[in-house]
């Protein structure tokens, strides 16, 4: 009787009849199909990472085409600096011209030439005239030397003509330091904490939060949300850190604020009325969002990078007290959120 290796998934309960040439494991027919599904899902994740990277490159290119406002400020600084240099250079040129002006000497020399010419024609000059004219020439020569002193140019290091410019980043603006932290349900975090994926064997509630905690200032988080299907709803927004991730033990007095992928508002009770719904994300499986948390004014705002639609919610801190954390709701297998660097 020949020995047949057991299925890698069933163990001794099932016989392996198909061998995978990649992992070199054998599977029964049922678990071979499941194994192929797992490989297919991993391929989908690779494609998602590729698409996200490609979209980031496109966004950066578009942003460069529109030109960052800071670049316009640099152009203006450059133009003003050149004008300042030109004005100052012209002032120094005028000083040089004033110090080397020989127009008066030239006029006196021309007058002497006329007198010499007349004396030659009339032939009535004597020794004293020659002595006078010679003295006049010597004086003009001395004046010429005085009006053309040796000049040199020096730079003053104590006086700044053109102030140096530099870039600064506001302290209350968060860069791409946000990462995923705690989760509930079937969530796999990968990509060094920047990617969260619904990895369950079936559709169902899966929650994931970012690590950052926000109680003051203004903060921005940019992310790419990819849904597996348009029929199921996902959402993003904020919750209080005090609110438990476990739905079974969560304190019902704490609420979530944000938006659903069907464009409805995610807010408790009457707070939903503060923001009218509009068609923005509905019908889309991929959307890139910039979420702003204004703790000082107790509001959150999102901008859809594709539509440029902007929506805002006022937060009742008795229902969602500080510190806030960014929160995502996934439902379908393969739903994915990727945190992006700010442009």
SERO-4910 file (N, C-alpha, C, O; in steps of 0.05 Angstrom, whole numbers):
BEGIN
 pado doro    nc1    nc2    nc3   cac1   cac2   cac3    cc1    cc2    cc3    oc1    oc2    oc3
  Unk    A     17    -24      0      0      0      0     18     25      0     35     28     17
  Unk    A     13     42    -19     30     66    -22     22     88     -2     -1     90      5
  Unk    A     42    103      7     37    124     27     29    150     12     42    158     -7
  Unk    A      8    163     22     -1    188     11      2    210     33     -8    207     56
  Unk    A     15    231     26     20    253     45     -6    266     53    -24    269     36
  Unk    A     -9    273     78    -34    287     87    -36    315     76    -15    327     69
  Unk    A    -60    325     74    -64    353     66    -51    372     86    -54    368    110
  Unk    A    -37    392     76    -24    411     94    -43    426    112    -35    435    133
  Unk    A    -68    429    103    -88    444    119   -103    425    137   -108    431    161
  Unk    A   -112    402    126   -128    382    142   -112    367    162   -122    359    183
  Unk    A    -87    364    157    -70    347    174    -76    318    167    -77    311    144
  Unk    A    -79    302    187    -84    273    182   -112    267    174   -119    244    169
  Unk    A   -130    287    174   -158    283    168   -162    280    138   -182    267    130
  Unk    A   -145    291    122   -149    290     93   -123    283     78   -101    287     89
  Unk    A   -126    273     54   -103    264     38    -96    286     18   -114    296      4
  Unk    A    -71    292     16    -62    312     -4    -58    299    -31    -44    279    -34
  Unk    A    -72    310    -50    -70    299    -77    -59    319    -98    -54    312   -121
  Unk    A    -56    345    -89    -46    365   -107    -22    379    -93    -23    385    -70
  Unk    A     -1    382   -108     23    394    -97     27    422   -108     25    427   -133
  Unk    A     32    442    -91     38    469    -99     67    472   -105     84    466    -87
  Unk    A     74    480   -129    103    482   -136    116    506   -124    141    509   -126
  Unk    A    101    523   -111    113    547    -98    122    541    -70    145    543    -63
  Unk    A    103    532    -53    109    526    -25    116    497    -21    124    489      1
  Unk    A    112    480    -42    119    452    -41    102    436    -21    110    414    -12
  Unk    A     79    446    -14     60    432      3     39    418    -13     33    426    -36
  Unk    A     27    397     -2      5    383    -16    -21    389     -2    -22    393     22
  Unk    A    -43    390    -18    -69    397     -8    -90    378    -20    -86    366    -41
  Unk    A   -113    376     -5   -136    363    -17   -149    382    -36   -141    406    -38
  Unk    A   -169    374    -51   -182    391    -71   -194    416    -58   -190    438    -69
  Unk    A   -208    413    -35   -220    435    -22   -200    456    -14   -203    480    -20
  Unk    A   -179    447      0   -160    466     10   -140    476    -11   -127    496     -7
  Unk    A   -139    463    -33   -123    473    -55   -136    499    -66   -123    519    -71
  Unk    A   -163    498    -68   -178    522    -77   -174    545    -57   -171    568    -65
  Unk    A   -175    538    -32   -171    559    -11   -143    570    -13   -138    594     -9
  Unk    A   -123    553    -17    -95    561    -20    -92    580    -43    -78    600    -41
  Unk    A   -105    574    -66   -104    591    -89   -117    618    -84   -109    639    -93
  Unk    A   -139    617    -68   -152    642    -61   -134    660    -44   -133    685    -48
  Unk    A   -119    648    -26   -100    663    -10    -79    676    -28    -72    700    -24
  Unk    A    -68    661    -47    -48    671    -65    -59    694    -82    -46    714    -87
  Unk    A    -85    690    -90    -98    711   -106   -101    737    -90    -97    759   -101
  Unk    A   -108    734    -65   -111    758    -47    -84    772    -44    -82    796    -43
  Unk    A    -62    756    -41    -36    768    -38    -28    783    -63    -15    804    -61
  Unk    A    -35    772    -86    -30    786   -111    -45    812   -112    -35    833   -121
  Unk    A    -70    812   -103    -87    836   -102    -73    858    -85    -74    882    -92
  Unk    A    -61    849    -63    -48    868    -45    -24    881    -59    -18    905    -56
  Unk    A     -9    865    -74     14    875    -89      5    895   -109     18    916   -113
  Unk    A    -17    889   -123    -28    907   -144    -37    933   -130    -33    955   -141
  Unk    A    -49    931   -106    -58    955    -92    -34    973    -85    -35    997    -88
  Unk    A    -12    960    -75     12    976    -68     23    990    -93     31   1013    -92
  Unk    A     23    976   -115     32    987   -141     14   1011   -148     25   1033   -155
  Unk    A    -12   1008   -147    -31   1029   -155    -28   1053   -136    -30   1076   -145
  Unk    A    -24   1048   -110    -21   1070    -91      4   1086    -97      4   1110    -97
  Unk    A     26   1072   -102     51   1085   -109     49   1101   -134     58   1124   -136
  Unk    A     35   1089   -154     31   1104   -180     15   1129   -175     21   1150   -187
  Unk    A     -6   1127   -159    -24   1150   -153     -9   1171   -139    -13   1195   -144
  Unk    A      9   1164   -120     25   1183   -106     43   1199   -125     46   1223   -122
  Unk    A     55   1184   -144     72   1198   -164     56   1217   -180     65   1240   -186
  Unk    A     32   1209   -189     15   1227   -205      7   1251   -189      7   1274   -199
  Unk    A      0   1247   -163     -8   1270   -146     15   1290   -143     11   1314   -144
  Unk    A     39   1279   -138     62   1296   -135     68   1312   -161     75   1335   -160
  Unk    A     65   1298   -184     69   1312   -209     49   1334   -214     55   1356   -222
  Unk    A     23   1328   -207      2   1349   -210      7   1372   -192      3   1395   -199
  Unk    A     17   1366   -168     22   1388   -149     45   1406   -159     44   1430   -155
  Unk    A     65   1394   -171     87   1409   -182     78   1426   -206     87   1449   -209
  Unk    A     59   1415   -222     49   1430   -245     33   1455   -235     35   1476   -248
  Unk    A     19   1452   -213      3   1475   -203     21   1495   -189     13   1518   -185
  Unk    A     45   1488   -183     65   1504   -169     57   1510   -140     36   1522   -136
  Unk    A     73   1503   -122     68   1508    -94     69   1538    -88     87   1551   -100
  Unk    A     52   1548    -71     52   1577    -65     79   1587    -55     86   1610    -60
  Unk    A     94   1569    -41    120   1578    -31    139   1584    -54    156   1602    -52
  Unk    A    136   1569    -76    154   1574   -100    148   1602   -111    166   1616   -120
  Unk    A    123   1610   -110    116   1637   -120    128   1658   -101    137   1680   -110
  Unk    A    129   1653    -75    141   1671    -56    171   1673    -61    183   1695    -59
  Unk    A    183   1651    -68    212   1651    -74    218   1668    -99    237   1683   -100
  Unk    A    200   1665   -120    203   1681   -144    201   1711   -138    216   1727   -148
  Unk    A    182   1718   -120    179   1746   -113    203   1757    -97    212   1779   -102
  Unk    A    213   1740    -79    237   1748    -64    260   1752    -83    276   1771    -79
  Unk    A    263   1734   -102    285   1737   -122    283   1763   -137    303   1777   -141
  Unk    A    259   1769   -146    254   1794   -162    260   1819   -145    274   1837   -155
  Unk    A    250   1819   -120    255   1842   -103    285   1845    -96    295   1868    -95
  Unk    A    298   1823    -92    327   1824    -86    343   1835   -109    361   1851   -105
  Unk    A    336   1827   -133    350   1837   -157    346   1867   -160    365   1882   -166
  Unk    A    321   1876   -155    316   1905   -157    331   1921   -136    341   1942   -141
  Unk    A    333   1910   -111    349   1923    -91    378   1925    -99    391   1946    -95
  Unk    A    389   1904   -110    417   1904   -118    421   1924   -140    441   1939   -140
  Unk    A    403   1925   -160    405   1944   -182    404   1973   -172    419   1990   -181
  Unk    A    386   1979   -153    384   2006   -142    409   2014   -127    419   2037   -130
  Unk    A    420   1996   -111    444   2002    -96    468   2006   -114    485   2023   -109
  Unk    A    469   1989   -135    492   1991   -154    491   2018   -168    512   2030   -173
  Unk    A    467   2028   -175    464   2054   -189    473   2077   -170    484   2096   -180
  Unk    A    467   2074   -145    475   2095   -126    506   2097   -124    517   2119   -124
  Unk    A    519   2074   -124    548   2073   -123    560   2084   -149    580   2098   -148
  Unk    A    547   2078   -172    556   2089   -197    556   2120   -197    574   2133   -207
  Unk    A    534   2131   -186    532   2160   -185    554   2172   -168    565   2193   -174
  Unk    A    561   2158   -146    583   2168   -128    609   2168   -144    625   2187   -141
  Unk    A    614   2147   -159    638   2145   -175    639   2168   -196    660   2180   -199
  Unk    A    617   2173   -209    616   2194   -229    621   2222   -217    634   2239   -229
  Unk    A    610   2226   -193    614   2251   -180    644   2255   -172    655   2277   -174
  Unk    A    656   2233   -163    684   2235   -155    703   2238   -178    726   2247   -175
  Unk    A    695   2229   -202    713   2229   -225    703   2249   -247    710   2245   -270
  Unk    A    687   2269   -240    676   2288   -259    697   2308   -267    706   2324   -251
  Unk    A    705   2308   -293    726   2326   -303    714   2347   -323    729   2359   -338
  Unk    A    688   2350   -321    675   2369   -341    685   2397   -337    690   2411   -356
  Unk    A    688   2406   -311    697   2433   -305    726   2437   -315    732   2458   -327
  Unk    A    743   2418   -311    771   2420   -320    772   2421   -351    787   2437   -362
  Unk    A    755   2405   -364    754   2406   -393    746   2433   -404    757   2442   -424
  Unk    A    727   2446   -391    718   2473   -399    741   2493   -396    745   2510   -414
  Unk    A    756   2492   -374    778   2511   -369    800   2505   -390    813   2524   -399
  Unk    A    805   2480   -396    826   2473   -415    818   2483   -443    835   2492   -458
  Unk    A    792   2482   -450    783   2491   -476    786   2522   -477    794   2533   -498
  Unk    A    780   2536   -455    784   2565   -455    813   2572   -458    819   2591   -473
  Unk    A    831   2559   -446    860   2564   -449    869   2559   -478    886   2574   -488
  Unk    A    858   2538   -490    866   2532   -518    858   2555   -536    873   2562   -555
  Unk    A    834   2568   -531    826   2590   -548    844   2614   -545    851   2628   -564
  Unk    A    853   2619   -520    871   2642   -515    898   2637   -528    910   2656   -539
  Unk    A    908   2612   -527    933   2606   -540    931   2610   -571    950   2620   -583
  Unk    A    908   2602   -582    905   2604   -611    904   2634   -619    916   2641   -640
  Unk    A    891   2650   -603    889   2679   -610    917   2692   -607    924   2709   -624
  Unk    A    931   2684   -586    958   2695   -582    976   2688   -606    993   2705   -614
  Unk    A    974   2664   -616    991   2657   -639    984   2673   -664   1001   2680   -679
  Unk    A    958   2678   -668    949   2693   -692    958   2722   -690    969   2734   -709
  Unk    A    953   2734   -666    960   2762   -663    990   2767   -659   1000   2789   -665
  Unk    A   1004   2747   -650   1033   2748   -646   1041   2771   -627   1059   2786   -633
  Unk    A   1026   2774   -605   1031   2797   -587   1036   2787   -558   1034   2803   -539
  Unk    A   1044   2762   -555   1049   2752   -528   1078   2756   -520   1096   2759   -537
  Unk    A   1083   2758   -494   1109   2763   -483   1116   2741   -462   1100   2723   -458
  Unk    A   1138   2743   -448   1147   2723   -429   1128   2719   -406   1123   2697   -397
  Unk    A   1116   2741   -397   1098   2739   -374   1073   2723   -382   1062   2708   -366
  Unk    A   1064   2727   -408   1040   2711   -417   1047   2681   -417   1031   2665   -408
  Unk    A   1070   2674   -427   1078   2646   -428   1080   2634   -400   1071   2612   -395
  Unk    A   1090   2650   -381   1092   2640   -353   1064   2636   -341   1059   2616   -327
  Unk    A   1045   2655   -348   1018   2652   -337   1004   2627   -348    992   2612   -333
  Unk    A   1007   2623   -375    994   2600   -387   1006   2574   -377    992   2554   -373
  Unk    A   1032   2574   -372   1045   2550   -362   1035   2544   -334   1031   2520   -327
  Unk    A   1031   2564   -317   1021   2561   -290    992   2550   -291    985   2532   -275
  Unk    A    976   2560   -309    949   2551   -312    948   2521   -319    932   2506   -308
  Unk    A    965   2513   -337    966   2485   -345    974   2467   -322    963   2445   -318
  Unk    A    993   2477   -305   1002   2461   -282    979   2458   -262    976   2437   -250
  Unk    A    963   2479   -258    941   2478   -239    919   2459   -249    908   2444   -234
  Unk    A    914   2460   -276    894   2441   -287    903   2412   -284    887   2394   -280
  Unk    A    930   2408   -288    941   2381   -284    937   2371   -256    931   2348   -251
  Unk    A    942   2390   -237    938   2383   -208    908   2377   -202    902   2358   -187
  Unk    A    891   2393   -214    862   2389   -210    853   2362   -221    837   2348   -209
  Unk    A    864   2355   -244    857   2329   -256    865   2306   -239    851   2286   -236
  Unk    A    888   2308   -226    898   2287   -208    880   2285   -184    874   2263   -174
  Unk    A    870   2308   -174    853   2309   -151    825   2296   -157    814   2283   -141
  Unk    A    815   2301   -182    788   2292   -189    788   2262   -198    767   2251   -202
  Unk    A    811   2250   -201    812   2222   -208    828   2207   -188    849   2196   -194
  Unk    A    818   2206   -163    833   2191   -142    831   2161   -147    813   2152   -160
  Unk    A    850   2146   -136    848   2116   -139    824   2106   -122    823   2111    -98
  Unk    A    806   2092   -134    782   2082   -121    783   2051   -119    795   2038   -136
  Unk    A    771   2041    -98    769   2012    -94    742   2006    -81    731   2022    -67
  Unk    A    732   1982    -86    705   1974    -77    708   1954    -55    724   1935    -56
  Unk    A    692   1957    -34    692   1939    -11    664   1931     -3    645   1946     -9
  Unk    A    661   1908      9    635   1899     18    632   1902     48    651   1897     63
  Unk    A    609   1911     57    604   1914     86    590   1889     96    567   1883     88
  Unk    A    603   1875    113    592   1850    124    574   1856    148    559   1838    158
  Unk    A    574   1880    158    557   1887    181    529   1895    172    510   1895    189
  Unk    A    525   1903    147    499   1911    137    490   1891    116    504   1885     97
  Unk    A    466   1879    121    455   1859    104    437   1872     83    416   1884     90
  Unk    A    444   1870     58    428   1882     37    405   1864     30    382   1874     27
  Unk    A    410   1838     27    389   1818     20    386   1798     43    404   1782     47
  Unk    A    364   1799     58    360   1779     79    358   1751     67    346   1747     46
  Unk    A    371   1731     80    369   1704     71    342   1692     78    332   1696     99
  Unk    A    331   1677     59    306   1664     64    310   1634     72    331   1623     66
  Unk    A    291   1623     86    292   1595     94    264   1584     97    245   1599    100
  Unk    A    261   1558     96    235   1545     98    231   1537    127    249   1529    142
  Unk    A    206   1539    136    198   1530    163    173   1514    160    156   1518    143
  Unk    A    170   1495    178    147   1477    179    132   1483    206    144   1480    227
  Unk    A    106   1490    204     91   1496    229     92   1472    248     90   1449    240
  Unk    A     96   1478    274     98   1456    294     72   1441    297     72   1418    305
  Unk    A     49   1455    291     23   1442    295     14   1427    271     -9   1418    270
  Unk    A     31   1424    250     24   1409    227     38   1381    228     62   1380    228
  Unk    A     22   1360    227     33   1333    229     43   1325    201     28   1327    182
  Unk    A     66   1314    199     76   1303    174     69   1274    173     50   1265    187
  Unk    A     83   1258    158     76   1230    153     86   1212    176     99   1192    171
  Unk    A     81   1221    201     90   1205    224     68   1187    235     73   1170    252
  Unk    A     43   1190    225     21   1174    235     23   1146    225     31   1141    202
  Unk    A     16   1127    242     16   1098    235     -8   1085    248    -20   1096    266
  Unk    A    -15   1061    238    -37   1046    250    -28   1033    276     -5   1025    279
  Unk    A    -47   1032    294    -41   1020    320    -60    997    327    -57    975    316
  Unk    A    -78   1002    345    -97    981    354   -118    975    333   -125    992    317
  Unk    A   -128    950    334   -149    942    315   -168    923    329   -163    912    350
  Unk    A   -191    919    316   -212    900    326   -222    885    303   -228    896    282
  Unk    A   -225    859    306   -234    842    284   -211    833    266   -188    833    274
  Unk    A   -218    826    242   -199    814    223   -184    836    208   -191    844    186
  Unk    A   -163    847    221   -147    868    209   -118    860    209   -107    851    230
  Unk    A   -105    862    186    -76    858    185    -62    884    179    -69    898    159
  Unk    A    -43    891    195    -27    916    192      0    909    180     14    892    191
  Unk    A      7    922    158     32    916    145     44    942    134     34    964    140
  Unk    A     65    939    118     78    962    106     89    981    127     87   1005    125
  Unk    A    102    969    148    114    985    169     94   1002    184    100   1024    194
  Unk    A     69    993    185     48   1007    200     32   1026    184     15   1041    195
  Unk    A     36   1028    158     22   1047    141     -2   1035    126    -17   1050    113
  Unk    A     -5   1009    127    -27    996    111    -43    978    130    -32    963    146
  Unk    A    -70    981    128    -88    964    144   -107    950    124   -119    963    107
  Unk    A   -110    923    127   -126    907    108   -145    889    123   -138    877    143
  Unk    A   -170    888    113   -189    869    123   -181    841    113   -182    836     89
  Unk    A   -173    824    131   -161    798    124   -178    774    133   -169    752    135
  Unk    A   -204    780    139   -221    758    149   -228    738    128   -223    742    104
  Unk    A   -238    715    137   -247    695    118   -275    701    107   -284    688     88
  Unk    A   -289    720    119   -315    729    110   -319    758    117   -304    769    134
  Unk    A   -339    771    104   -344    799    110   -353    802    139   -366    785    150
  Unk    A   -346    825    150   -354    831    177   -340    856    188   -321    865    176
  Unk    A   -350    866    210   -338    890    222   -309    887    229   -301    868    243
  Unk    A   -293    906    220   -265    907    228   -257    936    232   -263    953    215
  Unk    A   -245    942    255   -238    970    262   -208    973    265   -195    954    274
  Unk    A   -198    996    258   -169   1001    263   -166   1031    269   -179   1048    257
  Unk    A   -148   1037    287   -142   1064    295   -113   1071    289    -95   1054    289
  Unk    A   -108   1097    286    -81   1107    284    -70   1111    312    -85   1112    331
  Unk    A    -44   1113    313    -30   1115    340    -32   1143    351    -32   1146    376
  Unk    A    -33   1164    334    -32   1192    343    -55   1199    362    -77   1189    359
  Unk    A    -48   1217    381    -68   1227    400    -68   1257    398    -47   1270    399
  Unk    A    -92   1269    394    -94   1298    388   -113   1312    408   -136   1305    410
  Unk    A   -102   1333    421   -118   1348    440   -116   1378    435   -132   1393    446
  Unk    A    -97   1387    419    -94   1415    413    -80   1418    386    -67   1400    376
  Unk    A    -83   1442    374    -70   1447    348    -86   1437    325   -108   1427    328
  Unk    A    -74   1440    301    -86   1431    276    -68   1409    264    -44   1412    263
  Unk    A    -81   1387    255    -66   1364    245    -79   1354    220   -103   1354    217
  Unk    A    -62   1344    202    -72   1333    176    -63   1304    172    -40   1298    178
  Unk    A    -81   1288    163    -74   1260    157    -85   1254    129   -108   1260    123
  Unk    A    -68   1243    112    -76   1237     84    -75   1207     80    -57   1194     89
  Unk    A    -96   1196     67    -97   1168     64   -112   1160     38   -127   1176     27
  Unk    A   -107   1136     29   -120   1124      6   -137   1101     15   -127   1082     27
  Unk    A   -163   1102     10   -182   1082     18   -190   1066     -7   -200   1078    -26
  Unk    A   -186   1040     -6   -194   1023    -28   -214   1002    -19   -208    985     -2
  Unk    A   -239   1003    -29   -260    984    -22   -260    961    -43   -253    965    -66
  Unk    A   -268    938    -33   -269    915    -52   -295    916    -69   -295    905    -91
  Unk    A   -315    930    -58   -341    930    -73   -356    956    -65   -354    965    -43
  Unk    A   -371    967    -84   -386    991    -78   -411    986    -62   -423   1005    -52
  Unk    A   -419    961    -59   -445    955    -45   -443    957    -15   -463    959     -1
  Unk    A   -418    955     -4   -415    955     25   -404    982     34   -389    995     20
  Unk    A   -411    990     58   -404   1016     69   -379   1014     86   -376    996    102
  Unk    A   -361   1032     82   -338   1036    100   -339   1064    111   -356   1080    102
  Unk    A   -322   1071    130   -323   1098    141   -296   1106    152   -278   1089    157
  Unk    A   -293   1132    157   -269   1143    170   -277   1167    187   -298   1179    182
  Unk    A   -261   1173    206   -266   1196    224   -249   1195    248   -226   1187    248
  Unk    A   -261   1204    271   -246   1205    296   -263   1192    318   -288   1191    317
  Unk    A   -249   1183    339   -262   1174    363   -244   1184    386   -221   1192    383
  Unk    A   -256   1183    410   -240   1190    434   -223   1165    440   -231   1143    437
  Unk    A   -198   1171    450   -181   1149    458   -194   1133    481   -188   1110    485
  Unk    A   -212   1147    496   -225   1134    519   -245   1113    510   -254   1096    526
  Unk    A   -253   1114    484   -273   1095    474   -260   1068    467   -240   1067    453
  Unk    A   -271   1047    478   -259   1020    473   -263   1011    445   -284   1017    432
  Unk    A   -244    997    434   -246    986    407   -265    962    407   -278    956    387
  Unk    A   -267    948    429   -284    924    431   -313    933    432   -321    944    452
  Unk    A   -328    927    412   -356    935    410   -373    924    433   -393    936    441
  Unk    A   -365    901    443   -381    888    465   -377    903    491   -396    903    508
  Unk    A   -354    915    495   -349    928    521   -348    959    519   -343    972    538
  Unk    A   -352    969    495   -349    998    490   -370   1014    506   -393   1006    507
  Unk    A   -361   1036    517   -379   1054    532   -397   1069    512   -387   1083    495
  Unk    A   -423   1066    514   -442   1077    495   -443   1108    496   -455   1120    479
  Unk    A   -432   1119    518   -433   1149    520   -413   1162    502   -415   1186    497
  Unk    A   -393   1147    492   -373   1158    473   -382   1152    445   -391   1130    439
  Unk    A   -379   1172    427   -389   1169    400   -366   1175    380   -346   1187    386
  Unk    A   -371   1165    355   -353   1168    333   -364   1191    315   -388   1193    311
  Unk    A   -345   1207    304   -353   1228    285   -337   1223    259   -313   1217    260
  Unk    A   -350   1226    237   -337   1223    211   -356   1220    188   -378   1231    189
  Unk    A   -348   1206    167   -364   1203    143   -364   1174    133   -343   1160    136
  Unk    A   -386   1165    122   -388   1139    110   -383   1141     80   -386   1162     68
  Unk    A   -376   1118     68   -369   1118     40   -394   1122     22   -391   1126     -2
  Unk    A   -418   1121     34   -442   1127     18   -450   1156     21   -472   1164     14
  Unk    A   -431   1172     32   -434   1201     35   -451   1210     58   -457   1234     61
  Unk    A   -461   1192     74   -476   1199     98   -456   1207    120   -433   1199    120
  Unk    A   -467   1223    139   -450   1232    161   -451   1212    184   -472   1201    191
  Unk    A   -428   1207    195   -426   1189    218   -423   1206    243   -401   1216    250
  Unk    A   -446   1210    257   -446   1227    281   -470   1220    297   -490   1210    287
  Unk    A   -469   1225    323   -491   1217    341   -515   1236    338   -513   1260    338
  Unk    A   -539   1224    336   -564   1238    338   -566   1263    321   -562   1262    297
  Unk    A   -573   1286    334   -578   1311    321   -553   1322    307   -555   1339    290
  Unk    A   -529   1313    316   -504   1323    303   -503   1316    274   -488   1329    259
  Unk    A   -518   1296    265   -518   1289    236   -530   1310    219   -524   1312    195
  Unk    A   -546   1328    231   -561   1348    215   -543   1372    208   -550   1388    191
  Unk    A   -519   1374    220   -503   1397    216   -489   1397    189   -478   1417    180
  Unk    A   -489   1375    175   -475   1373    149   -492   1358    129   -499   1335    132
  Unk    A   -501   1373    108   -518   1361     88   -502   1342     71   -478   1346     65
  Unk    A   -514   1320     63   -501   1300     47   -499   1310     18   -516   1324      8
  Unk    A   -477   1303      5   -474   1308    -23   -461   1284    -36   -448   1268    -23
  Unk    A   -464   1282    -63   -452   1259    -77   -423   1264    -81   -414   1282    -96
  Unk    A   -407   1248    -67   -378   1252    -68   -363   1225    -70   -349   1220    -90
  Unk    A   -366   1208    -50   -352   1182    -50   -370   1159    -60   -360   1138    -67
  Unk    A   -396   1163    -60   -415   1142    -66   -410   1132    -95   -406   1148   -113
  Unk    A   -410   1105    -98   -405   1093   -124   -375   1090   -131   -368   1081   -153
  Unk    A   -357   1099   -113   -329   1097   -117   -317   1075   -100   -325   1071    -77
  Unk    A   -297   1061   -111   -283   1041    -95   -256   1050    -85   -244   1038    -67
  Unk    A   -246   1072    -97   -220   1083    -88   -224   1113    -85   -233   1127   -103
  Unk    A   -216   1124    -62   -216   1153    -58   -193   1161    -40   -187   1148    -20
  Unk    A   -181   1183    -47   -159   1194    -32   -169   1218    -16   -181   1237    -27
  Unk    A   -164   1218     10   -175   1238     28   -153   1252     44   -134   1239     53
  Unk    A   -156   1278     48   -140   1293     67   -158   1301     90   -176   1317     87
  Unk    A   -153   1290    114   -169   1294    137   -155   1314    156   -132   1310    163
  Unk    A   -169   1335    163   -157   1355    181   -172   1355    208   -196   1357    209
  Unk    A   -156   1354    229   -167   1355    257   -160   1382    269   -136   1387    274
  Unk    A   -180   1399    274   -175   1425    286   -185   1423    315   -208   1428    321
  Unk    A   -167   1416    333   -174   1412    361   -181   1439    374   -198   1440    391
  Unk    A   -169   1461    365   -174   1487    377   -203   1496    372   -216   1507    390
  Unk    A   -213   1491    348   -241   1498    342   -260   1475    343   -284   1478    337
  Unk    A   -250   1451    351   -266   1428    355   -282   1420    329   -306   1416    330
  Unk    A   -267   1419    307   -279   1411    282   -261   1391    268   -237   1390    273
  Unk    A   -273   1375    251   -257   1358    232   -267   1364    204   -291   1369    200
  Unk    A   -249   1363    185   -255   1370    157   -242   1350    139   -219   1341    144
  Unk    A   -255   1342    117   -241   1326     97   -243   1339     70   -263   1353     64
  Unk    A   -223   1334     54   -223   1343     26   -218   1319      8   -197   1305     11
  Unk    A   -236   1313    -10   -233   1291    -29   -213   1301    -51   -220   1320    -65
  Unk    A   -190   1288    -53   -169   1298    -71   -177   1296   -101   -166   1310   -118
  Unk    A   -197   1278   -107   -206   1276   -135   -227   1297   -141   -225   1310   -162
  Unk    A   -247   1300   -124   -269   1319   -130   -264   1346   -118   -277   1366   -127
  Unk    A   -245   1348    -99   -240   1373    -85   -263   1382    -68   -264   1406    -60
  Unk    A   -283   1364    -63   -305   1371    -45   -295   1372    -17   -277   1357     -9
  Unk    A   -306   1391     -2   -297   1395     26   -322   1394     44   -343   1405     39
  Unk    A   -319   1378     66   -340   1376     86   -329   1379    114   -306   1372    119
  Unk    A   -345   1389    132   -336   1395    159   -357   1386    179   -381   1387    174
  Unk    A   -347   1378    202   -364   1370    225   -355   1384    250   -331   1384    256
  Unk    A   -373   1394    265   -367   1405    292   -369   1381    312   -388   1366    311
  Unk    A   -350   1380    330   -348   1357    349   -357   1366    377   -347   1385    388
  Unk    A   -377   1351    387   -385   1355    415   -367   1339    433   -368   1315    434
  Unk    A   -350   1354    448   -329   1339    463   -340   1326    488   -326   1311    502
  Unk    A   -366   1330    494   -378   1314    515   -384   1286    505   -386   1267    521
  Unk    A   -387   1283    479   -392   1257    467   -366   1245    455   -364   1220    452
  Unk    A   -347   1262    448   -322   1252    437   -299   1269    450   -288   1286    437
  Unk    A   -293   1264    475   -273   1280    490   -244   1275    480   -238   1255    467
  Unk    A   -227   1295    485   -199   1292    479   -186   1270    497   -196   1265    518
  Unk    A   -164   1258    487   -152   1261    460   -167   1245    439   -178   1224    443
  Unk    A   -166   1257    414   -178   1244    391   -158   1225    378   -134   1228    380
  Unk    A   -169   1204    365   -153   1186    348   -168   1182    322   -192   1181    321
  Unk    A   -152   1179    300   -164   1174    274   -173   1145    273   -159   1127    283
  Unk    A   -197   1141    262   -211   1115    264   -221   1106    237   -232   1123    222
  Unk    A   -219   1081    230   -228   1070    204   -246   1046    209   -240   1029    226
  Unk    A   -267   1044    193   -285   1021    194   -284   1006    167   -289   1018    146
  Unk    A   -277    980    168   -275    963    144   -297    942    147   -304    934    169
  Unk    A   -307    932    125   -327    911    126   -322    887    108   -325    864    117
  Unk    A   -314    893     83   -311    871     64   -283    861     63   -264    876     67
  Unk    A   -279    835     58   -253    823     55   -237    839     33   -247    843     11
  Unk    A   -213    847     40   -197    861     21   -198    891     23   -182    905     11
  Unk    A   -218    902     38   -219    932     43   -192    940     55   -181    927     72
  Unk    A   -182    962     44   -154    970     52   -152   1000     55   -164   1016     40
  Unk    A   -136   1009     75   -130   1037     79   -100   1039     80    -86   1024     93
  Unk    A    -89   1059     65    -61   1064     64    -55   1093     72    -65   1111     59
  Unk    A    -40   1097     93    -32   1124    101    -11   1135     82      8   1121     74
  Unk    A    -15   1160     74      3   1173     54     17   1197     66      7   1209     85
  Unk    A     41   1203     55     54   1228     65     40   1252     55     27   1251     33
  Unk    A     41   1274     70     28   1299     62     44   1311     39     69   1310     39
  Unk    A     30   1323     20     43   1336     -3     51   1365      6     62   1379    -11
***
